[in-house]
Amino acid sequence: MPPAADPPSSPDLPDELARAALNRLAAGDEQVEIELERASLAEQRAAGVSLEAARLRQVDLSSSRLERLSLLDCELRGCNLSNLQAGGAALRRVVLDNCRLTGMALADATLADVTVRGCRVDLASFALSRLERVTFEDCLLAQADFLEGKLVSVRFHGCDLTRADFRGVRLQRCELRGSDLTGAQGIDSLRGVAMEWTDIVDMAGVWAAALGIEVLED
């Protein structure tokens, strides 16, 4: 039996958080122990923004450029992070629930103890990033890329990974359950991933395509 993937730890949030009202982000902003709801922060340009022990609900950060973004002990629910560019970001003990992450770019980022649940993560990029104890659950990850990334204890449960890109990925203690890899690139880089037997059989066509096996007609 392969070693099991370690589950992510949950955010460490205090019982009481201060309600905040933000309409812009500035370089080097540090927000600690805040609760932010229905805020419009789209198209922001700010490097080094840090959120610690924060809860965000229905916050719009779409099309923002937030290089070196830091999220520590944060919970984001129903937020819009589509087309967010956050190269060099650091996410630790973070939950993203029912968020839109379409086209998000977290190149050369570090994600540790992160749960992504019920989110649209299609066309997103995690190129050159390190993901450790990260779980994607019931997510749309079509055409997402993990190019040259290092994935340790990463779990894909019930995810749509059609045409995802795994070229050059290095895996350790990772697992795939009930996920669709049709048309994915870099299948050979998934060597060592743990899967249920029924999933392996169901995706026989994916393995055949990756190995260049041609199907004989009756």
KOLVEXMAR-423827 format. One record per residue (C-alpha): residue number from 1; residue in one letter; x negated, y, z negated. Coordinates in nm, 2 decimals. Each point is the difference from the previous one (the first is absolute). Example, Ala and Ser with C-alpha at 12.3 -4.5 7.8 and 13.67 -1.06 7.14 Angstrom:
+-----+----+--------+--------+--------+
:   i : aa :      X :      Y :      Z :
+-----+----+--------+--------+--------+
:   1 :  a :  -1.23 :  -0.45 :  -0.78 :
:   2 :  s :  -0.14 :   0.34 :   0.07 :
+-----+----+--------+--------+--------+
// end
This chain:
+-----+----+--------+--------+--------+
:   i : aa :      X :      Y :      Z :
+-----+----+--------+--------+--------+
:   1 :  m :   0.00 :   0.00 :   0.00 :
:   2 :  p :  -0.13 :   0.35 :   0.09 :
:   3 :  p :  -0.04 :   0.24 :  -0.29 :
:   4 :  a :   0.32 :   0.21 :  -0.05 :
:   5 :  a :   0.01 :   0.37 :   0.08 :
:   6 :  d :   0.00 :   0.22 :  -0.30 :
:   7 :  p :   0.32 :   0.22 :  -0.03 :
:   8 :  p :  -0.03 :   0.37 :  -0.03 :
:   9 :  s :   0.02 :   0.17 :  -0.34 :
:  10 :  s :   0.29 :   0.25 :  -0.05 :
:  11 :  p :  -0.05 :   0.37 :  -0.05 :
:  12 :  d :  -0.05 :   0.12 :  -0.35 :
:  13 :  l :   0.26 :   0.28 :  -0.03 :
:  14 :  p :   0.10 :   0.18 :  -0.32 :
:  15 :  d :   0.37 :  -0.01 :  -0.10 :
:  16 :  e :   0.04 :   0.37 :   0.04 :
:  17 :  l :  -0.13 :   0.20 :   0.30 :
:  18 :  a :   0.02 :   0.38 :   0.06 :
:  19 :  r :   0.23 :   0.10 :   0.28 :
:  20 :  a :  -0.21 :   0.19 :   0.26 :
:  21 :  a :   0.09 :   0.23 :   0.29 :
:  22 :  l :  -0.26 :   0.01 :   0.28 :
:  23 :  n :   0.03 :   0.16 :   0.34 :
:  24 :  r :  -0.36 :  -0.02 :   0.11 :
:  25 :  l :  -0.32 :  -0.19 :  -0.07 :
:  26 :  a :  -0.34 :   0.17 :  -0.03 :
:  27 :  a :  -0.35 :  -0.15 :   0.02 :
:  28 :  g :  -0.10 :  -0.17 :  -0.32 :
:  29 :  d :   0.35 :   0.01 :  -0.16 :
:  30 :  e :   0.03 :  -0.22 :  -0.30 :
:  31 :  q :   0.35 :  -0.10 :  -0.12 :
:  32 :  v :   0.03 :  -0.21 :  -0.31 :
:  33 :  e :   0.31 :  -0.16 :  -0.16 :
:  34 :  i :   0.26 :   0.16 :   0.23 :
:  35 :  e :   0.32 :  -0.11 :   0.16 :
:  36 :  l :   0.07 :   0.15 :   0.34 :
:  37 :  e :   0.33 :  -0.05 :   0.18 :
:  38 :  r :   0.13 :   0.11 :   0.35 :
:  39 :  a :  -0.30 :   0.22 :   0.06 :
:  40 :  s :  -0.09 :   0.10 :   0.36 :
:  41 :  l :  -0.38 :  -0.01 :   0.04 :
:  42 :  a :  -0.03 :  -0.09 :   0.36 :
:  43 :  e :  -0.29 :   0.12 :   0.22 :
:  44 :  q :  -0.22 :   0.09 :  -0.30 :
:  45 :  r :  -0.38 :   0.04 :   0.05 :
:  46 :  a :  -0.19 :  -0.05 :  -0.32 :
:  47 :  a :  -0.30 :  -0.22 :  -0.09 :
:  48 :  g :  -0.07 :  -0.16 :  -0.34 :
:  49 :  v :   0.36 :   0.01 :  -0.13 :
:  50 :  s :   0.05 :  -0.22 :  -0.30 :
:  51 :  l :   0.32 :  -0.14 :  -0.16 :
:  52 :  e :  -0.03 :  -0.20 :  -0.32 :
:  53 :  a :   0.29 :  -0.16 :  -0.20 :
:  54 :  a :   0.25 :   0.15 :   0.25 :
:  55 :  r :   0.35 :  -0.11 :   0.12 :
:  56 :  l :   0.11 :   0.12 :   0.34 :
:  57 :  r :   0.35 :  -0.04 :   0.14 :
:  58 :  q :   0.11 :   0.09 :   0.35 :
:  59 :  v :  -0.31 :   0.23 :   0.05 :
:  60 :  d :  -0.09 :   0.09 :   0.36 :
:  61 :  l :  -0.38 :  -0.01 :   0.06 :
:  62 :  s :   0.03 :  -0.08 :   0.37 :
:  63 :  s :  -0.26 :   0.12 :   0.25 :
:  64 :  s :  -0.22 :   0.13 :  -0.28 :
:  65 :  r :  -0.38 :  -0.02 :   0.00 :
:  66 :  l :  -0.12 :  -0.08 :  -0.35 :
:  67 :  e :  -0.36 :  -0.13 :   0.02 :
:  68 :  r :  -0.13 :  -0.18 :  -0.31 :
:  69 :  l :   0.35 :  -0.01 :  -0.15 :
:  70 :  s :   0.00 :  -0.17 :  -0.34 :
:  71 :  l :   0.31 :  -0.18 :  -0.15 :
:  72 :  l :  -0.04 :  -0.16 :  -0.34 :
:  73 :  d :   0.29 :  -0.16 :  -0.19 :
:  74 :  c :   0.26 :   0.13 :   0.24 :
:  75 :  e :   0.34 :  -0.11 :   0.11 :
:  76 :  l :   0.14 :   0.12 :   0.34 :
:  77 :  r :   0.36 :  -0.09 :   0.09 :
:  78 :  g :   0.18 :   0.10 :   0.32 :
:  79 :  c :  -0.28 :   0.23 :   0.10 :
:  80 :  n :  -0.11 :   0.09 :   0.36 :
:  81 :  l :  -0.37 :  -0.04 :   0.06 :
:  82 :  s :   0.03 :  -0.05 :   0.38 :
:  83 :  n :  -0.30 :   0.12 :   0.19 :
:  84 :  l :  -0.18 :   0.10 :  -0.32 :
:  85 :  q :  -0.38 :   0.01 :   0.06 :
:  86 :  a :  -0.19 :  -0.08 :  -0.32 :
:  87 :  g :  -0.35 :  -0.12 :   0.09 :
:  88 :  g :  -0.20 :  -0.11 :  -0.30 :
:  89 :  a :   0.31 :  -0.02 :  -0.22 :
:  90 :  a :  -0.01 :  -0.19 :  -0.33 :
:  91 :  l :   0.32 :  -0.17 :  -0.12 :
:  92 :  r :   0.00 :  -0.19 :  -0.33 :
:  93 :  r :   0.30 :  -0.15 :  -0.18 :
:  94 :  v :   0.25 :   0.14 :   0.25 :
:  95 :  v :   0.35 :  -0.11 :   0.10 :
:  96 :  l :   0.15 :   0.11 :   0.33 :
:  97 :  d :   0.36 :  -0.11 :   0.02 :
:  98 :  n :   0.23 :   0.06 :   0.30 :
:  99 :  c :  -0.23 :   0.26 :   0.14 :
: 100 :  r :  -0.07 :   0.09 :   0.36 :
: 101 :  l :  -0.37 :  -0.04 :   0.09 :
: 102 :  t :   0.02 :  -0.01 :   0.38 :
: 103 :  g :  -0.32 :   0.11 :   0.16 :
: 104 :  m :  -0.17 :   0.07 :  -0.34 :
: 105 :  a :  -0.38 :  -0.01 :   0.03 :
: 106 :  l :  -0.20 :  -0.11 :  -0.31 :
: 107 :  a :  -0.34 :  -0.06 :   0.17 :
: 108 :  d :  -0.30 :  -0.08 :  -0.22 :
: 109 :  a :   0.24 :   0.00 :  -0.30 :
: 110 :  t :   0.01 :  -0.21 :  -0.32 :
: 111 :  l :   0.32 :  -0.16 :  -0.12 :
: 112 :  a :   0.00 :  -0.20 :  -0.32 :
: 113 :  d :   0.31 :  -0.13 :  -0.19 :
: 114 :  v :   0.25 :   0.14 :   0.26 :
: 115 :  t :   0.35 :  -0.13 :   0.07 :
: 116 :  v :   0.16 :   0.09 :   0.33 :
: 117 :  r :   0.37 :  -0.12 :   0.00 :
: 118 :  g :   0.27 :   0.05 :   0.26 :
: 119 :  c :  -0.20 :   0.26 :   0.19 :
: 120 :  r :  -0.05 :   0.08 :   0.37 :
: 121 :  v :  -0.37 :  -0.02 :   0.05 :
: 122 :  d :   0.00 :  -0.04 :   0.38 :
: 123 :  l :  -0.28 :   0.15 :   0.20 :
: 124 :  a :  -0.19 :   0.07 :  -0.33 :
: 125 :  s :  -0.38 :  -0.03 :  -0.02 :
: 126 :  f :  -0.21 :  -0.14 :  -0.28 :
: 127 :  a :  -0.32 :  -0.01 :   0.21 :
: 128 :  l :  -0.32 :  -0.05 :  -0.19 :
: 129 :  s :   0.19 :   0.00 :  -0.33 :
: 130 :  r :  -0.03 :  -0.23 :  -0.31 :
: 131 :  l :   0.33 :  -0.14 :  -0.12 :
: 132 :  e :  -0.01 :  -0.20 :  -0.33 :
: 133 :  r :   0.30 :  -0.14 :  -0.18 :
: 134 :  v :   0.24 :   0.15 :   0.25 :
: 135 :  t :   0.34 :  -0.15 :   0.08 :
: 136 :  f :   0.21 :   0.09 :   0.31 :
: 137 :  e :   0.36 :  -0.13 :  -0.06 :
: 138 :  d :   0.28 :   0.01 :   0.25 :
: 139 :  c :  -0.19 :   0.27 :   0.21 :
: 140 :  l :   0.00 :   0.08 :   0.37 :
: 141 :  l :  -0.37 :   0.00 :   0.09 :
: 142 :  a :   0.04 :  -0.03 :   0.37 :
: 143 :  q :  -0.32 :   0.13 :   0.18 :
: 144 :  a :  -0.16 :   0.09 :  -0.33 :
: 145 :  d :  -0.38 :  -0.04 :   0.01 :
: 146 :  f :  -0.25 :  -0.13 :  -0.26 :
: 147 :  l :  -0.30 :   0.04 :   0.22 :
: 148 :  e :  -0.33 :  -0.10 :  -0.17 :
: 149 :  g :   0.17 :   0.02 :  -0.34 :
: 150 :  k :  -0.07 :  -0.21 :  -0.30 :
: 151 :  l :   0.31 :  -0.17 :  -0.15 :
: 152 :  v :  -0.03 :  -0.16 :  -0.34 :
: 153 :  s :   0.32 :  -0.16 :  -0.16 :
: 154 :  v :   0.22 :   0.17 :   0.25 :
: 155 :  r :   0.35 :  -0.16 :   0.04 :
: 156 :  f :   0.24 :   0.04 :   0.30 :
: 157 :  h :   0.34 :  -0.13 :  -0.10 :
: 158 :  g :   0.29 :   0.01 :   0.24 :
: 159 :  c :  -0.17 :   0.26 :   0.23 :
: 160 :  d :   0.02 :   0.08 :   0.37 :
: 161 :  l :  -0.36 :   0.00 :   0.12 :
: 162 :  t :   0.07 :  -0.03 :   0.37 :
: 163 :  r :  -0.29 :   0.14 :   0.20 :
: 164 :  a :  -0.19 :   0.10 :  -0.31 :
: 165 :  d :  -0.38 :   0.02 :   0.04 :
: 166 :  f :  -0.23 :  -0.20 :  -0.23 :
: 167 :  r :  -0.32 :   0.01 :   0.21 :
: 168 :  g :  -0.31 :   0.00 :  -0.22 :
: 169 :  v :   0.20 :  -0.05 :  -0.32 :
: 170 :  r :  -0.17 :  -0.18 :  -0.29 :
: 171 :  l :   0.24 :  -0.19 :  -0.23 :
: 172 :  q :  -0.03 :  -0.14 :  -0.34 :
: 173 :  r :   0.29 :  -0.17 :  -0.20 :
: 174 :  c :   0.27 :   0.14 :   0.24 :
: 175 :  e :   0.33 :  -0.16 :   0.08 :
: 176 :  l :   0.28 :   0.03 :   0.26 :
: 177 :  r :   0.35 :  -0.11 :  -0.08 :
: 178 :  g :   0.30 :   0.02 :   0.24 :
: 179 :  s :  -0.17 :   0.26 :   0.22 :
: 180 :  d :   0.00 :   0.03 :   0.38 :
: 181 :  l :  -0.34 :   0.03 :   0.17 :
: 182 :  t :   0.13 :  -0.02 :   0.36 :
: 183 :  g :  -0.24 :   0.19 :   0.23 :
: 184 :  a :  -0.25 :   0.09 :  -0.28 :
: 185 :  q :  -0.36 :   0.06 :   0.10 :
: 186 :  g :  -0.30 :  -0.14 :  -0.19 :
: 187 :  i :   0.18 :  -0.32 :  -0.11 :
: 188 :  d :  -0.34 :  -0.17 :  -0.02 :
: 189 :  s :  -0.09 :   0.25 :  -0.28 :
: 190 :  l :   0.28 :  -0.15 :  -0.22 :
: 191 :  r :  -0.22 :  -0.31 :  -0.06 :
: 192 :  g :   0.05 :  -0.10 :  -0.37 :
: 193 :  v :   0.34 :   0.16 :  -0.05 :
: 194 :  a :   0.25 :  -0.21 :  -0.20 :
: 195 :  m :   0.34 :  -0.08 :   0.16 :
: 196 :  e :   0.29 :  -0.23 :  -0.06 :
: 197 :  w :   0.01 :  -0.30 :   0.23 :
: 198 :  t :   0.34 :   0.10 :   0.14 :
: 199 :  d :  -0.14 :   0.34 :   0.11 :
: 200 :  i :  -0.30 :  -0.17 :   0.16 :
: 201 :  v :   0.23 :  -0.22 :   0.20 :
: 202 :  d :   0.24 :   0.28 :   0.09 :
: 203 :  m :  -0.29 :   0.20 :   0.15 :
: 204 :  a :  -0.15 :  -0.27 :   0.21 :
: 205 :  g :   0.04 :   0.22 :   0.30 :
: 206 :  v :  -0.22 :   0.27 :  -0.17 :
: 207 :  w :  -0.28 :  -0.24 :  -0.07 :
: 208 :  a :   0.02 :  -0.14 :   0.36 :
: 209 :  a :  -0.02 :   0.35 :   0.15 :
: 210 :  a :  -0.30 :   0.09 :  -0.22 :
: 211 :  l :  -0.18 :  -0.32 :   0.10 :
: 212 :  g :   0.09 :   0.03 :   0.37 :
: 213 :  i :   0.20 :  -0.32 :   0.00 :
: 214 :  e :   0.24 :  -0.04 :   0.29 :
: 215 :  v :   0.33 :  -0.17 :  -0.05 :
: 216 :  l :   0.09 :  -0.29 :   0.24 :
: 217 :  e :   0.34 :   0.00 :   0.15 :
: 218 :  d :   0.21 :  -0.32 :  -0.01 :
+-----+----+--------+--------+--------+
// end
